[in-house]
């Protein structure tokens, strides 16, 4: 195991959203970010330029497709 660097992300993460995100183990964070469905590529892609927000008790990740640059989003509902 090398150094675990947090899978964060940029300053567009509000503190409350970051709090939820940081509860997720890093390997799972990576898994989430590397398996985002892109409607344009029609495959699971890696999300880049990630920002996050809270919608109710769900954490919503928004970003760009690492392949085509299109908008992708992922809702994480299992957190509350
Ligand atoms: Zn794409």
PDB file of the backbone (N, CA, C, O) and the ligand in Angstrom, with CONECT records:
HET     ZN  A 101       1
ATOM      1  N   UNK A   1       0.842  -1.197   0.000  1.00  0.00           N
ATOM      2  CA  UNK A   1       0.000   0.000   0.000  1.00  0.00           C
ATOM      3  C   UNK A   1       0.877   1.246   0.000  1.00  0.00           C
ATOM      4  O   UNK A   1       1.687   1.444   0.905  1.00  0.00           O
ATOM      5  N   UNK A   2       0.716   2.053  -0.982  1.00  0.00           N
ATOM      6  CA  UNK A   2       1.424   3.319  -0.972  1.00  0.00           C
ATOM      7  C   UNK A   2       0.561   4.344  -0.247  1.00  0.00           C
ATOM      8  O   UNK A   2      -0.464   4.010   0.347  1.00  0.00           O
ATOM      9  N   UNK A   3       0.983   5.559  -0.307  1.00  0.00           N
ATOM     10  CA  UNK A   3       0.226   6.603   0.373  1.00  0.00           C
ATOM     11  C   UNK A   3      -1.187   6.685  -0.186  1.00  0.00           C
ATOM     12  O   UNK A   3      -1.398   6.705  -1.398  1.00  0.00           O
ATOM     13  N   UNK A   4      -2.126   6.730   0.711  1.00  0.00           N
ATOM     14  CA  UNK A   4      -3.493   6.942   0.280  1.00  0.00           C
ATOM     15  C   UNK A   4      -3.752   8.423   0.153  1.00  0.00           C
ATOM     16  O   UNK A   4      -3.800   9.151   1.145  1.00  0.00           O
ATOM     17  N   UNK A   5      -3.913   8.843  -1.034  1.00  0.00           N
ATOM     18  CA  UNK A   5      -4.309  10.241  -1.144  1.00  0.00           C
ATOM     19  C   UNK A   5      -5.795  10.303  -1.376  1.00  0.00           C
ATOM     20  O   UNK A   5      -6.337   9.543  -2.179  1.00  0.00           O
ATOM     21  N   UNK A   6      -6.449  11.185  -0.692  1.00  0.00           N
ATOM     22  CA  UNK A   6      -7.896  11.285  -0.823  1.00  0.00           C
ATOM     23  C   UNK A   6      -8.285  11.572  -2.265  1.00  0.00           C
ATOM     24  O   UNK A   6      -7.574  12.260  -2.998  1.00  0.00           O
ATOM     25  N   UNK A   7      -9.411  11.035  -2.644  1.00  0.00           N
ATOM     26  CA  UNK A   7      -9.877  11.228  -3.997  1.00  0.00           C
ATOM     27  C   UNK A   7     -10.606  12.551  -4.094  1.00  0.00           C
ATOM     28  O   UNK A   7     -11.678  12.633  -4.693  1.00  0.00           O
ATOM     29  N   UNK A   8     -10.053  13.544  -3.531  1.00  0.00           N
ATOM     30  CA  UNK A   8     -10.698  14.840  -3.660  1.00  0.00           C
ATOM     31  C   UNK A   8      -9.922  15.623  -4.703  1.00  0.00           C
ATOM     32  O   UNK A   8      -8.695  15.715  -4.661  1.00  0.00           O
ATOM     33  N   UNK A   9     -10.526  16.075  -5.458  1.00  0.00           N
ATOM     34  CA  UNK A   9     -11.780  16.747  -5.777  1.00  0.00           C
ATOM     35  C   UNK A   9     -11.441  18.217  -5.741  1.00  0.00           C
ATOM     36  O   UNK A   9     -10.302  18.564  -5.427  1.00  0.00           O
ATOM     37  N   UNK A  10     -12.298  19.026  -6.022  1.00  0.00           N
ATOM     38  CA  UNK A  10     -11.898  20.429  -6.094  1.00  0.00           C
ATOM     39  C   UNK A  10     -12.672  21.272  -5.103  1.00  0.00           C
ATOM     40  O   UNK A  10     -13.398  20.741  -4.262  1.00  0.00           O
ATOM     41  N   UNK A  11     -12.528  22.532  -5.192  1.00  0.00           N
ATOM     42  CA  UNK A  11     -13.116  23.415  -4.199  1.00  0.00           C
ATOM     43  C   UNK A  11     -14.611  23.593  -4.360  1.00  0.00           C
ATOM     44  O   UNK A  11     -15.251  24.306  -3.586  1.00  0.00           O
ATOM     45  N   UNK A  12     -15.157  22.944  -5.364  1.00  0.00           N
ATOM     46  CA  UNK A  12     -16.595  23.050  -5.553  1.00  0.00           C
ATOM     47  C   UNK A  12     -17.355  22.097  -4.651  1.00  0.00           C
ATOM     48  O   UNK A  12     -18.565  21.926  -4.798  1.00  0.00           O
ATOM     49  N   UNK A  13     -16.660  21.486  -3.733  1.00  0.00           N
ATOM     50  CA  UNK A  13     -17.315  20.579  -2.805  1.00  0.00           C
ATOM     51  C   UNK A  13     -17.710  21.337  -1.551  1.00  0.00           C
ATOM     52  O   UNK A  13     -16.848  21.742  -0.771  1.00  0.00           O
ATOM     53  N   UNK A  14     -18.996  21.529  -1.353  1.00  0.00           N
ATOM     54  CA  UNK A  14     -19.416  22.195  -0.116  1.00  0.00           C
ATOM     55  C   UNK A  14     -19.057  21.331   1.085  1.00  0.00           C
ATOM     56  O   UNK A  14     -19.004  20.107   0.969  1.00  0.00           O
ATOM     57  N   UNK A  15     -18.815  21.938   2.214  1.00  0.00           N
ATOM     58  CA  UNK A  15     -18.364  21.192   3.397  1.00  0.00           C
ATOM     59  C   UNK A  15     -19.254  20.019   3.756  1.00  0.00           C
ATOM     60  O   UNK A  15     -18.749  18.944   4.079  1.00  0.00           O
ATOM     61  N   UNK A  16     -20.564  20.196   3.709  1.00  0.00           N
ATOM     62  CA  UNK A  16     -21.445  19.087   4.087  1.00  0.00           C
ATOM     63  C   UNK A  16     -21.343  17.928   3.113  1.00  0.00           C
ATOM     64  O   UNK A  16     -21.385  16.761   3.501  1.00  0.00           O
ATOM     65  N   UNK A  17     -21.209  18.269   1.855  1.00  0.00           N
ATOM     66  CA  UNK A  17     -21.063  17.218   0.851  1.00  0.00           C
ATOM     67  C   UNK A  17     -19.715  16.531   1.010  1.00  0.00           C
ATOM     68  O   UNK A  17     -19.612  15.312   0.875  1.00  0.00           O
ATOM     69  N   UNK A  18     -18.697  17.305   1.294  1.00  0.00           N
ATOM     70  CA  UNK A  18     -17.368  16.741   1.488  1.00  0.00           C
ATOM     71  C   UNK A  18     -17.354  15.794   2.681  1.00  0.00           C
ATOM     72  O   UNK A  18     -16.682  14.762   2.670  1.00  0.00           O
ATOM     73  N   UNK A  19     -18.109  16.167   3.706  1.00  0.00           N
ATOM     74  CA  UNK A  19     -18.191  15.331   4.896  1.00  0.00           C
ATOM     75  C   UNK A  19     -18.732  13.945   4.545  1.00  0.00           C
ATOM     76  O   UNK A  19     -18.184  12.926   4.966  1.00  0.00           O
ATOM     77  N   UNK A  20     -19.807  13.926   3.772  1.00  0.00           N
ATOM     78  CA  UNK A  20     -20.380  12.646   3.352  1.00  0.00           C
ATOM     79  C   UNK A  20     -19.408  11.885   2.463  1.00  0.00           C
ATOM     80  O   UNK A  20     -19.204  10.681   2.617  1.00  0.00           O
ATOM     81  N   UNK A  21     -18.827  12.607   1.545  1.00  0.00           N
ATOM     82  CA  UNK A  21     -17.898  11.965   0.615  1.00  0.00           C
ATOM     83  C   UNK A  21     -16.741  11.326   1.363  1.00  0.00           C
ATOM     84  O   UNK A  21     -16.300  10.225   1.032  1.00  0.00           O
ATOM     85  N   UNK A  22     -16.261  12.026   2.368  1.00  0.00           N
ATOM     86  CA  UNK A  22     -15.100  11.537   3.101  1.00  0.00           C
ATOM     87  C   UNK A  22     -15.415  10.333   3.976  1.00  0.00           C
ATOM     88  O   UNK A  22     -14.509   9.660   4.468  1.00  0.00           O
ATOM     89  N   UNK A  23     -16.700  10.065   4.169  1.00  0.00           N
ATOM     90  CA  UNK A  23     -17.071   8.863   4.916  1.00  0.00           C
ATOM     91  C   UNK A  23     -16.914   7.608   4.067  1.00  0.00           C
ATOM     92  O   UNK A  23     -16.855   6.493   4.586  1.00  0.00           O
ATOM     93  N   UNK A  24     -16.848   7.804   2.782  1.00  0.00           N
ATOM     94  CA  UNK A  24     -16.734   6.659   1.883  1.00  0.00           C
ATOM     95  C   UNK A  24     -15.276   6.222   1.829  1.00  0.00           C
ATOM     96  O   UNK A  24     -14.388   7.051   1.634  1.00  0.00           O
ATOM     97  N   UNK A  25     -15.026   4.940   1.999  1.00  0.00           N
ATOM     98  CA  UNK A  25     -13.638   4.469   1.906  1.00  0.00           C
ATOM     99  C   UNK A  25     -13.033   4.849   0.560  1.00  0.00           C
ATOM    100  O   UNK A  25     -13.724   4.904  -0.457  1.00  0.00           O
ATOM    101  N   UNK A  26     -11.748   5.106   0.577  1.00  0.00           N
ATOM    102  CA  UNK A  26     -11.123   5.630  -0.630  1.00  0.00           C
ATOM    103  C   UNK A  26     -11.183   4.678  -1.809  1.00  0.00           C
ATOM    104  O   UNK A  26     -11.304   5.102  -2.958  1.00  0.00           O
ATOM    105  N   UNK A  27     -11.097   3.390  -1.520  1.00  0.00           N
ATOM    106  CA  UNK A  27     -11.164   2.467  -2.652  1.00  0.00           C
ATOM    107  C   UNK A  27     -12.547   2.493  -3.280  1.00  0.00           C
ATOM    108  O   UNK A  27     -12.705   2.286  -4.483  1.00  0.00           O
ATOM    109  N   UNK A  28     -13.544   2.750  -2.446  1.00  0.00           N
ATOM    110  CA  UNK A  28     -14.895   2.835  -2.983  1.00  0.00           C
ATOM    111  C   UNK A  28     -15.118   4.158  -3.718  1.00  0.00           C
ATOM    112  O   UNK A  28     -15.819   4.219  -4.727  1.00  0.00           O
ATOM    113  N   UNK A  29     -14.512   5.195  -3.193  1.00  0.00           N
ATOM    114  CA  UNK A  29     -14.579   6.477  -3.909  1.00  0.00           C
ATOM    115  C   UNK A  29     -14.035   6.317  -5.325  1.00  0.00           C
ATOM    116  O   UNK A  29     -14.629   6.762  -6.306  1.00  0.00           O
ATOM    117  N   UNK A  30     -12.891   5.668  -5.383  1.00  0.00           N
ATOM    118  CA  UNK A  30     -12.260   5.447  -6.675  1.00  0.00           C
ATOM    119  C   UNK A  30     -13.167   4.646  -7.589  1.00  0.00           C
ATOM    120  O   UNK A  30     -13.313   4.941  -8.775  1.00  0.00           O
ATOM    121  N   UNK A  31     -13.771   3.625  -7.000  1.00  0.00           N
ATOM    122  CA  UNK A  31     -14.675   2.778  -7.771  1.00  0.00           C
ATOM    123  C   UNK A  31     -15.843   3.590  -8.318  1.00  0.00           C
ATOM    124  O   UNK A  31     -16.241   3.436  -9.473  1.00  0.00           O
ATOM    125  N   UNK A  32     -16.373   4.439  -7.486  1.00  0.00           N
ATOM    126  CA  UNK A  32     -17.505   5.269  -7.907  1.00  0.00           C
ATOM    127  C   UNK A  32     -17.084   6.187  -9.053  1.00  0.00           C
ATOM    128  O   UNK A  32     -17.777   6.297 -10.065  1.00  0.00           O
ATOM    129  N   UNK A  33     -15.957   6.830  -8.879  1.00  0.00           N
ATOM    130  CA  UNK A  33     -15.534   7.815  -9.872  1.00  0.00           C
ATOM    131  C   UNK A  33     -15.120   7.166 -11.182  1.00  0.00           C
ATOM    132  O   UNK A  33     -15.172   7.792 -12.241  1.00  0.00           O
ATOM    133  N   UNK A  34     -14.713   5.919 -11.102  1.00  0.00           N
ATOM    134  CA  UNK A  34     -14.264   5.237 -12.309  1.00  0.00           C
ATOM    135  C   UNK A  34     -15.379   4.463 -13.000  1.00  0.00           C
ATOM    136  O   UNK A  34     -15.145   3.796 -14.008  1.00  0.00           O
ATOM    137  N   UNK A  35     -16.565   4.549 -12.471  1.00  0.00           N
ATOM    138  CA  UNK A  35     -17.692   3.815 -13.048  1.00  0.00           C
ATOM    139  C   UNK A  35     -18.915   4.700 -13.170  1.00  0.00           C
ATOM    140  O   UNK A  35     -19.983   4.386 -12.646  1.00  0.00           O
ATOM    141  N   UNK A  36     -18.748   5.776 -13.848  1.00  0.00           N
ATOM    142  CA  UNK A  36     -19.856   6.694 -14.070  1.00  0.00           C
ATOM    143  C   UNK A  36     -20.336   6.516 -15.500  1.00  0.00           C
ATOM    144  O   UNK A  36     -19.554   6.547 -16.450  1.00  0.00           O
ATOM    145  N   UNK A  37     -21.628   6.332 -15.627  1.00  0.00           N
ATOM    146  CA  UNK A  37     -22.150   6.081 -16.959  1.00  0.00           C
ATOM    147  C   UNK A  37     -22.257   7.381 -17.751  1.00  0.00           C
ATOM    148  O   UNK A  37     -22.829   8.367 -17.287  1.00  0.00           O
ATOM    149  N   UNK A  38     -21.703   7.359 -18.934  1.00  0.00           N
ATOM    150  CA  UNK A  38     -21.794   8.519 -19.817  1.00  0.00           C
ATOM    151  C   UNK A  38     -22.790   8.204 -20.927  1.00  0.00           C
ATOM    152  O   UNK A  38     -22.661   7.204 -21.633  1.00  0.00           O
ATOM    153  N   UNK A  39     -23.772   9.064 -21.064  1.00  0.00           N
ATOM    154  CA  UNK A  39     -24.821   8.800 -22.060  1.00  0.00           C
ATOM    155  C   UNK A  39     -24.287   8.973 -23.480  1.00  0.00           C
ATOM    156  O   UNK A  39     -24.842   8.415 -24.427  1.00  0.00           O
ATOM    157  N   UNK A  40     -23.236   9.727 -23.623  1.00  0.00           N
ATOM    158  CA  UNK A  40     -22.699   9.928 -24.965  1.00  0.00           C
ATOM    159  C   UNK A  40     -21.757   8.799 -25.371  1.00  0.00           C
ATOM    160  O   UNK A  40     -21.754   8.366 -26.523  1.00  0.00           O
ATOM    161  N   UNK A  41     -20.966   8.331 -24.424  1.00  0.00           N
ATOM    162  CA  UNK A  41     -20.055   7.221 -24.718  1.00  0.00           C
ATOM    163  C   UNK A  41     -20.765   5.873 -24.614  1.00  0.00           C
ATOM    164  O   UNK A  41     -20.301   4.877 -25.169  1.00  0.00           O
ATOM    165  N   UNK A  42     -21.888   5.846 -23.903  1.00  0.00           N
ATOM    166  CA  UNK A  42     -22.649   4.611 -23.672  1.00  0.00           C
ATOM    167  C   UNK A  42     -21.834   3.556 -22.938  1.00  0.00           C
ATOM    168  O   UNK A  42     -22.069   2.358 -23.094  1.00  0.00           O
ATOM    169  N   UNK A  43     -20.897   3.999 -22.157  1.00  0.00           N
ATOM    170  CA  UNK A  43     -20.139   3.075 -21.308  1.00  0.00           C
ATOM    171  C   UNK A  43     -19.862   3.764 -19.974  1.00  0.00           C
ATOM    172  O   UNK A  43     -20.119   4.956 -19.802  1.00  0.00           O
ATOM    173  N   UNK A  44     -19.338   2.988 -19.049  1.00  0.00           N
ATOM    174  CA  UNK A  44     -18.890   3.558 -17.790  1.00  0.00           C
ATOM    175  C   UNK A  44     -17.542   4.220 -18.007  1.00  0.00           C
ATOM    176  O   UNK A  44     -16.626   3.630 -18.579  1.00  0.00           O
ATOM    177  N   UNK A  45     -17.440   5.439 -17.546  1.00  0.00           N
ATOM    178  CA  UNK A  45     -16.217   6.209 -17.758  1.00  0.00           C
ATOM    179  C   UNK A  45     -15.719   6.748 -16.421  1.00  0.00           C
ATOM    180  O   UNK A  45     -16.351   6.551 -15.383  1.00  0.00           O
ATOM    181  N   UNK A  46     -14.604   7.415 -16.463  1.00  0.00           N
ATOM    182  CA  UNK A  46     -14.084   8.081 -15.276  1.00  0.00           C
ATOM    183  C   UNK A  46     -14.556   9.527 -15.258  1.00  0.00           C
ATOM    184  O   UNK A  46     -14.465  10.238 -16.259  1.00  0.00           O
ATOM    185  N   UNK A  47     -15.051   9.943 -14.124  1.00  0.00           N
ATOM    186  CA  UNK A  47     -15.512  11.315 -13.985  1.00  0.00           C
ATOM    187  C   UNK A  47     -14.347  12.220 -13.610  1.00  0.00           C
ATOM    188  O   UNK A  47     -13.564  11.904 -12.713  1.00  0.00           O
ATOM    189  N   UNK A  48     -14.243  13.324 -14.290  1.00  0.00           N
ATOM    190  CA  UNK A  48     -13.209  14.299 -13.965  1.00  0.00           C
ATOM    191  C   UNK A  48     -13.869  15.645 -13.687  1.00  0.00           C
ATOM    192  O   UNK A  48     -15.066  15.823 -13.916  1.00  0.00           O
ATOM    193  N   UNK A  49     -13.086  16.572 -13.200  1.00  0.00           N
ATOM    194  CA  UNK A  49     -13.605  17.912 -12.859  1.00  0.00           C
ATOM    195  C   UNK A  49     -14.821  17.816 -11.947  1.00  0.00           C
ATOM    196  O   UNK A  49     -15.873  18.399 -12.209  1.00  0.00           O
ATOM    197  N   UNK A  50     -14.641  17.073 -10.887  1.00  0.00           N
ATOM    198  CA  UNK A  50     -15.791  16.715 -10.055  1.00  0.00           C
ATOM    199  C   UNK A  50     -16.174  17.836  -9.109  1.00  0.00           C
ATOM    200  O   UNK A  50     -15.329  18.490  -8.497  1.00  0.00           O
ATOM    201  N   UNK A  51     -17.451  18.029  -9.015  1.00  0.00           N
ATOM    202  CA  UNK A  51     -17.962  18.864  -7.951  1.00  0.00           C
ATOM    203  C   UNK A  51     -19.102  18.107  -7.287  1.00  0.00           C
ATOM    204  O   UNK A  51     -19.651  17.163  -7.856  1.00  0.00           O
ATOM    205  N   UNK A  52     -19.445  18.524  -6.098  1.00  0.00           N
ATOM    206  CA  UNK A  52     -20.458  17.785  -5.368  1.00  0.00           C
ATOM    207  C   UNK A  52     -21.470  18.710  -4.754  1.00  0.00           C
ATOM    208  O   UNK A  52     -21.201  19.886  -4.511  1.00  0.00           O
ATOM    209  N   UNK A  53     -22.632  18.167  -4.507  1.00  0.00           N
ATOM    210  CA  UNK A  53     -23.628  18.930  -3.776  1.00  0.00           C
ATOM    211  C   UNK A  53     -24.562  17.963  -3.079  1.00  0.00           C
ATOM    212  O   UNK A  53     -24.613  16.772  -3.390  1.00  0.00           O
ATOM    213  N   UNK A  54     -25.295  18.508  -2.133  1.00  0.00           N
ATOM    214  CA  UNK A  54     -26.239  17.687  -1.402  1.00  0.00           C
ATOM    215  C   UNK A  54     -27.642  17.942  -1.916  1.00  0.00           C
ATOM    216  O   UNK A  54     -28.053  19.087  -2.103  1.00  0.00           O
ATOM    217  N   UNK A  55     -28.364  16.866  -2.140  1.00  0.00           N
ATOM    218  CA  UNK A  55     -29.777  16.981  -2.456  1.00  0.00           C
ATOM    219  C   UNK A  55     -30.508  16.100  -1.470  1.00  0.00           C
ATOM    220  O   UNK A  55     -30.522  14.877  -1.607  1.00  0.00           O
ATOM    221  N   UNK A  56     -31.109  16.715  -0.488  1.00  0.00           N
ATOM    222  CA  UNK A  56     -31.684  15.933   0.593  1.00  0.00           C
ATOM    223  C   UNK A  56     -30.562  15.213   1.307  1.00  0.00           C
ATOM    224  O   UNK A  56     -29.576  15.830   1.710  1.00  0.00           O
ATOM    225  N   UNK A  57     -30.710  13.899   1.464  1.00  0.00           N
ATOM    226  CA  UNK A  57     -29.653  13.143   2.122  1.00  0.00           C
ATOM    227  C   UNK A  57     -28.739  12.475   1.100  1.00  0.00           C
ATOM    228  O   UNK A  57     -27.877  11.675   1.462  1.00  0.00           O
ATOM    229  N   UNK A  58     -28.925  12.799  -0.152  1.00  0.00           N
ATOM    230  CA  UNK A  58     -28.102  12.189  -1.186  1.00  0.00           C
ATOM    231  C   UNK A  58     -26.960  13.114  -1.576  1.00  0.00           C
ATOM    232  O   UNK A  58     -27.094  14.337  -1.615  1.00  0.00           O
ATOM    233  N   UNK A  59     -25.856  12.492  -1.857  1.00  0.00           N
ATOM    234  CA  UNK A  59     -24.711  13.234  -2.370  1.00  0.00           C
ATOM    235  C   UNK A  59     -24.730  13.115  -3.894  1.00  0.00           C
ATOM    236  O   UNK A  59     -24.782  12.016  -4.447  1.00  0.00           O
ATOM    237  N   UNK A  60     -24.689  14.235  -4.538  1.00  0.00           N
ATOM    238  CA  UNK A  60     -24.706  14.243  -5.991  1.00  0.00           C
ATOM    239  C   UNK A  60     -23.344  14.706  -6.492  1.00  0.00           C
ATOM    240  O   UNK A  60     -22.886  15.804  -6.175  1.00  0.00           O
ATOM    241  N   UNK A  61     -22.717  13.855  -7.272  1.00  0.00           N
ATOM    242  CA  UNK A  61     -21.444  14.208  -7.877  1.00  0.00           C
ATOM    243  C   UNK A  61     -21.696  14.618  -9.318  1.00  0.00           C
ATOM    244  O   UNK A  61     -22.382  13.924 -10.068  1.00  0.00           O
ATOM    245  N   UNK A  62     -21.137  15.740  -9.686  1.00  0.00           N
ATOM    246  CA  UNK A  62     -21.267  16.180 -11.065  1.00  0.00           C
ATOM    247  C   UNK A  62     -19.886  16.439 -11.615  1.00  0.00           C
ATOM    248  O   UNK A  62     -18.990  16.897 -10.907  1.00  0.00           O
ATOM    249  N   UNK A  63     -19.729  16.142 -12.876  1.00  0.00           N
ATOM    250  CA  UNK A  63     -18.425  16.373 -13.464  1.00  0.00           C
ATOM    251  C   UNK A  63     -18.455  16.150 -14.954  1.00  0.00           C
ATOM    252  O   UNK A  63     -19.504  16.201 -15.595  1.00  0.00           O
ATOM    253  N   UNK A  64     -17.285  15.904 -15.486  1.00  0.00           N
ATOM    254  CA  UNK A  64     -17.161  15.700 -16.922  1.00  0.00           C
ATOM    255  C   UNK A  64     -16.699  14.280 -17.190  1.00  0.00           C
ATOM    256  O   UNK A  64     -15.981  13.671 -16.396  1.00  0.00           O
ATOM    257  N   UNK A  65     -17.130  13.780 -18.321  1.00  0.00           N
ATOM    258  CA  UNK A  65     -16.670  12.480 -18.778  1.00  0.00           C
ATOM    259  C   UNK A  65     -15.189  12.572 -19.134  1.00  0.00           C
ATOM    260  O   UNK A  65     -14.760  13.474 -19.853  1.00  0.00           O
ATOM    261  N   UNK A  66     -14.418  11.617 -18.613  1.00  0.00           N
ATOM    262  CA  UNK A  66     -12.989  11.621 -18.897  1.00  0.00           C
ATOM    263  C   UNK A  66     -12.659  11.279 -20.336  1.00  0.00           C
ATOM    264  O   UNK A  66     -11.523  11.455 -20.777  1.00  0.00           O
ATOM    265  N   UNK A  67     -13.638  10.795 -21.061  1.00  0.00           N
ATOM    266  CA  UNK A  67     -13.412  10.406 -22.452  1.00  0.00           C
ATOM    267  C   UNK A  67     -13.859  11.498 -23.416  1.00  0.00           C
ATOM    268  O   UNK A  67     -13.070  11.983 -24.227  1.00  0.00           O
ATOM    269  N   UNK A  68     -15.130  11.882 -23.324  1.00  0.00           N
ATOM    270  CA  UNK A  68     -15.666  12.834 -24.301  1.00  0.00           C
ATOM    271  C   UNK A  68     -15.830  14.233 -23.734  1.00  0.00           C
ATOM    272  O   UNK A  68     -16.068  15.179 -24.485  1.00  0.00           O
ATOM    273  N   UNK A  69     -15.706  14.382 -22.426  1.00  0.00           N
ATOM    274  CA  UNK A  69     -15.834  15.704 -21.824  1.00  0.00           C
ATOM    275  C   UNK A  69     -17.270  16.130 -21.581  1.00  0.00           C
ATOM    276  O   UNK A  69     -17.518  17.234 -21.098  1.00  0.00           O
ATOM    277  N   UNK A  70     -18.215  15.264 -21.910  1.00  0.00           N
ATOM    278  CA  UNK A  70     -19.615  15.599 -21.676  1.00  0.00           C
ATOM    279  C   UNK A  70     -19.958  15.578 -20.197  1.00  0.00           C
ATOM    280  O   UNK A  70     -19.195  15.080 -19.369  1.00  0.00           O
ATOM    281  N   UNK A  71     -21.107  16.121 -19.888  1.00  0.00           N
ATOM    282  CA  UNK A  71     -21.531  16.168 -18.494  1.00  0.00           C
ATOM    283  C   UNK A  71     -21.948  14.785 -18.014  1.00  0.00           C
ATOM    284  O   UNK A  71     -22.669  14.062 -18.703  1.00  0.00           O
ATOM    285  N   UNK A  72     -21.488  14.437 -16.835  1.00  0.00           N
ATOM    286  CA  UNK A  72     -21.934  13.210 -16.193  1.00  0.00           C
ATOM    287  C   UNK A  72     -22.264  13.524 -14.752  1.00  0.00           C
ATOM    288  O   UNK A  72     -21.774  14.504 -14.190  1.00  0.00           O
ATOM    289  N   UNK A  73     -23.083  12.701 -14.166  1.00  0.00           N
ATOM    290  CA  UNK A  73     -23.454  12.899 -12.772  1.00  0.00           C
ATOM    291  C   UNK A  73     -23.692  11.543 -12.134  1.00  0.00           C
ATOM    292  O   UNK A  73     -23.992  10.552 -12.800  1.00  0.00           O
ATOM    293  N   UNK A  74     -23.548  11.541 -10.829  1.00  0.00           N
ATOM    294  CA  UNK A  74     -23.758  10.291 -10.108  1.00  0.00           C
ATOM    295  C   UNK A  74     -24.379  10.632  -8.763  1.00  0.00           C
ATOM    296  O   UNK A  74     -23.875  11.482  -8.028  1.00  0.00           O
ATOM    297  N   UNK A  75     -25.457   9.970  -8.457  1.00  0.00           N
ATOM    298  CA  UNK A  75     -26.120  10.191  -7.178  1.00  0.00           C
ATOM    299  C   UNK A  75     -25.761   9.050  -6.244  1.00  0.00           C
ATOM    300  O   UNK A  75     -25.864   7.876  -6.602  1.00  0.00           O
ATOM    301  N   UNK A  76     -25.344   9.407  -5.061  1.00  0.00           N
ATOM    302  CA  UNK A  76     -24.975   8.403  -4.066  1.00  0.00           C
ATOM    303  C   UNK A  76     -25.980   8.490  -2.927  1.00  0.00           C
ATOM    304  O   UNK A  76     -25.993   9.456  -2.163  1.00  0.00           O
ATOM    305  N   UNK A  77     -26.816   7.473  -2.827  1.00  0.00           N
ATOM    306  CA  UNK A  77     -27.955   7.567  -1.905  1.00  0.00           C
ATOM    307  C   UNK A  77     -27.774   6.769  -0.638  1.00  0.00           C
ATOM    308  O   UNK A  77     -28.601   6.829   0.272  1.00  0.00           O
ATOM    309  N   UNK A  78     -26.707   6.032  -0.581  1.00  0.00           N
ATOM    310  CA  UNK A  78     -26.593   5.070   0.512  1.00  0.00           C
ATOM    311  C   UNK A  78     -25.920   5.652   1.750  1.00  0.00           C
ATOM    312  O   UNK A  78     -25.426   4.910   2.599  1.00  0.00           O
ATOM    313  N   UNK A  79     -25.903   6.952   1.849  1.00  0.00           N
ATOM    314  CA  UNK A  79     -25.008   7.569   2.809  1.00  0.00           C
ATOM    315  C   UNK A  79     -25.643   7.969   4.130  1.00  0.00           C
ATOM    316  O   UNK A  79     -24.968   7.968   5.160  1.00  0.00           O
ATOM    317  N   UNK A  80     -26.911   8.307   4.123  1.00  0.00           N
ATOM    318  CA  UNK A  80     -27.452   8.922   5.305  1.00  0.00           C
ATOM    319  C   UNK A  80     -27.166   8.037   6.490  1.00  0.00           C
ATOM    320  O   UNK A  80     -27.541   8.370   7.614  1.00  0.00           O
TER     321      UNK A  80
HETATM  322 ZN    ZN A 101     -18.400  10.396 -22.552  1.00  0.00          ZN
END
